[in-house]
Amino acid sequence: MDFEKAARMWEELKLPVRLRTFRSGVMVVQGLDRTDQATIKALLAWLKDLHEFPPEKEVPWDWQQFGMGVTAQETADRFGWSLGVAEEELLMAEEHGAVCREEGLEGLKFWVNYIDIGDVKPPKSQAQRDQEAIVKALKKSGMI
């Protein structure tokens, strides 16, 4: 209890760390730069990268268009977090509307949320990118 009291004073003392209490009651020590917005930005950048690199195993959807869902374990491995912190950060990102969940046979996975967020557009399909390149080339050549 004494540690918790001292930790609650860190922000007041202008220390570069803070005690953060997650929704579940789990408390962790984090740097002041670890804001919800910074965490969401890092998660979304990683999920965006999953549109670029082929998945380890074959999937039945266009992964270049839709990306991949990630588990808390994969998130923990990627960011060097404990499994509990990864779960909490994914739930926080879900509460902010940045990601959405899929509950399936492989467990709980989180995906970029293209439905609830107005400022994130779904990626273009390869066909859309090809069409735009053709139109651009035709305009450049003066044909349209």
C-alpha positions in Angstrom: 0.0 0.0 0.0 2.9 2.4 0.7 4.3 1.8 -2.8 0.9 2.6 -4.3 0.7 5.8 -2.3 4.2 6.8 -3.4 3.4 5.9 -7.0 0.3 8.0 -7.1 2.5 11.0 -6.3 4.8 10.5 -9.3 2.9 12.7 -11.7 2.7 15.5 -9.1 6.4 15.2 -8.6 6.9 15.5 -12.4 8.6 12.1 -12.7 8.8 10.6 -16.2 6.6 7.6 -15.1 3.1 7.1 -13.8 1.0 4.4 -12.2 -1.7 3.4 -14.5 -4.7 1.4 -13.4 -6.5 -0.5 -16.2 -10.2 -1.2 -16.2 -9.7 -4.6 -14.7 -7.9 -3.1 -11.7 -4.4 -4.2 -12.9 -1.8 -1.6 -12.0 1.3 -1.0 -14.0 4.2 1.5 -14.1 4.4 3.2 -17.5 6.3 6.1 -19.0 4.4 9.3 -19.3 4.7 9.0 -23.1 2.6 5.8 -23.1 -0.7 7.6 -23.6 -3.8 5.8 -25.0 -3.3 7.8 -28.3 0.3 6.7 -28.6 -0.6 3.1 -28.0 -3.4 3.2 -30.5 -1.1 4.8 -33.0 1.5 2.0 -32.5 -1.2 -0.8 -32.7 -2.7 0.7 -35.9 0.7 1.1 -37.5 1.5 -2.6 -36.8 -1.9 -3.7 -38.1 -1.3 -1.7 -41.2 2.0 -3.5 -41.8 0.1 -6.7 -41.8 -1.4 -5.6 -45.1 2.1 -5.6 -46.6 3.6 -8.9 -45.5 2.1 -12.3 -46.4 0.7 -14.3 -43.4 2.6 -17.4 -42.3 -0.3 -19.7 -43.2 -2.8 -19.4 -46.1 -6.0 -17.4 -45.2 -9.3 -17.5 -47.1 -9.6 -13.7 -47.5 -7.7 -11.0 -49.3 -5.1 -10.2 -46.6 -3.7 -7.3 -48.6 -7.0 -5.6 -48.5 -8.2 -6.6 -45.0 -5.0 -7.3 -43.1 -4.9 -9.8 -40.3 -6.4 -10.0 -36.9 -4.1 -10.3 -33.9 -4.3 -12.0 -30.6 -3.2 -10.7 -27.2 -0.3 -13.1 -27.3 0.9 -11.8 -30.6 0.5 -8.3 -29.4 2.5 -9.1 -26.2 5.3 -10.6 -28.3 5.3 -7.7 -30.8 5.5 -4.9 -28.2 7.3 -6.7 -25.4 4.4 -6.4 -23.0 3.0 -8.9 -20.6 0.0 -10.9 -21.8 -2.2 -9.0 -19.3 -1.0 -5.6 -20.5 -1.5 -6.6 -24.1 -5.1 -7.7 -23.4 -5.8 -4.4 -21.6 -4.3 -2.3 -24.3 -6.3 -4.1 -27.0 -9.5 -3.6 -25.0 -8.6 0.1 -24.5 -8.1 0.4 -28.3 -11.5 -1.3 -28.8 -13.2 1.1 -26.4 -11.8 4.0 -28.4 -13.2 2.4 -31.6 -9.8 1.9 -33.2 -10.0 -1.9 -33.3 -12.9 -4.4 -33.2 -13.0 -8.0 -32.0 -13.6 -11.3 -33.7 -14.4 -14.3 -31.5 -13.7 -17.5 -33.4 -12.2 -20.9 -33.2 -8.7 -19.5 -32.9 -9.8 -17.4 -30.0 -10.2 -13.6 -29.6 -8.6 -11.6 -32.4 -8.6 -7.8 -32.9 -8.8 -6.1 -36.3 -8.6 -2.5 -37.5 -12.1 -1.2 -37.1 -13.3 0.3 -40.5 -16.9 0.6 -39.3 -16.9 2.8 -36.2 -14.0 5.2 -37.0 -14.7 7.9 -39.6 -11.1 9.0 -40.0 -9.6 5.6 -41.0 -10.4 4.5 -44.5 -10.3 0.9 -45.5 -7.3 0.0 -47.7 -7.8 0.0 -51.4 -7.9 -3.4 -53.2 -5.3 -4.3 -55.8 -7.9 -3.8 -58.5 -8.7 -0.3 -57.3 -4.9 0.5 -57.1 -4.5 -0.8 -60.7 -7.4 1.1 -62.0 -6.1 4.4 -60.4 -2.7 3.7 -62.0 -4.2 3.2 -65.4 -6.3 6.4 -65.1 -3.3 8.4 -64.0 -1.2 7.1 -66.9 -4.0 7.9 -69.4 -4.3 11.4 -68.0 -0.5 11.9 -68.1 -0.4 10.8 -71.8 -3.3 13.2 -72.6 -5.7 10.4 -73.7 -8.3 11.5 -71.1 
